[in-house]
Amino acid sequence: MLEALIFVVFPFCMLFAAISDILSMTIANRVSVLLVTVFALVAPLTGMDWATYGWHFAAGFLVLAVTFGLFALGGMGGGDAKLLAATSLWMGFNIHLVEYLVVST
């Protein structure tokens, strides 16, 4: 059941954000909030240990700090910055996070 929730919520949020961004050049805050909330509630229930859980949040905060800097410099939108931080929370620190950030920016 948890896996089903993960495989439904994440893609739905990404699809909603993409369509919203294409149509209106905005990404609603509720998308990022939903991604963070579902991760925070579901990840511990999947057997993830607390250290890994903390590292995932550290990745999210680091990406938020970097993308907020890019937003302040006019390099990206605020919704994009929040969405990147929320999705990086799901990835944690690994090579896929670096690849994702390079492709996304």
N, C-alpha and C positions, 0 to 999 in steps of 0.2 A: 504494500500500500504506500509506503514512504517513497519507494522508487517511482511509483506512478505519479505521486504528487510532484516530485522533482522533475520528472520528464514532461509534465504538463505545464507547471507554473513558469519555469525558466523560458522555454520556447515561446509560450504565449506572451510573456512580458516583452521578450525581444521583438516578436512580430508586431505587437501593439506599438512599441516604441519606434520601430522602423516605419510603419505606416503613418503614424502621427508625425514623425519628423519629415517624411516626404510630403505630406499634405499641408502641414501648417508650420513647418520649421520649429516645432516645439516638442519637447518630451515632458509629459506630465510627471510631477514629483511622485505621484502615487505608484508609478512603475518602479522607481528606485526603492521606495519605501516597502513595496510588496516583496521585491527581491531580497532586501536585507532582512525583513521580518521572517519570511519563509526559511531563509538560510539559518537565521538565529534559532528558530524553533525546531527545524527538522534535522540539522546537522548532528546535534548531540544524540538524537534518537537513532541515527544510522550506525552508531558505534565509533564515531570519530572521537579520538582522545582529546582531552582538554588542551594539551599543548598545540596540537595541530589546529584545533578550533581557534586558539589565540593567534596563531600564525596567519590564518585566513583573514582574521580581522585586521591584523597588522598590514597585510597586503592591501586590503581595502582602504585603510587610512593613508598608506603611502601613496597609492594611486590617486586618492582624493586630493592630497597635498600637491602632487605634481600637476594634475589636471586643473586644479584651482588656480595654480600659477599660470598655466596656459590660458585659462579663461580670463584672468586679470590682464594678461598681455594681448588679449583679443585673438588668440590662436584657436579657440574653440568655444562653443556655446556652453552655458551653465548646465543645461540638461544633458549634454554629451558627457560633461565631466562627472556628473552624479551617476549617470548610467554606467560609465566605465568603472567607477569606484564600486558600485553595487555588484557588477558582474565579476570584477576581480576578486571580490569577497568569496565567490563561489569557486574560483580557481586556486587561490592560495599562491604561495611563492613557488614557482617552477618555470621551466622554459616556456611552457605554453602561455603563461602570463605575459612574458616578454614578447612572444610572437603576436599575441592578441593586441597588445598595446601598439606595436609597430604597425600592424595592419589597420588598426582603428584610427590612428591619428594622421 
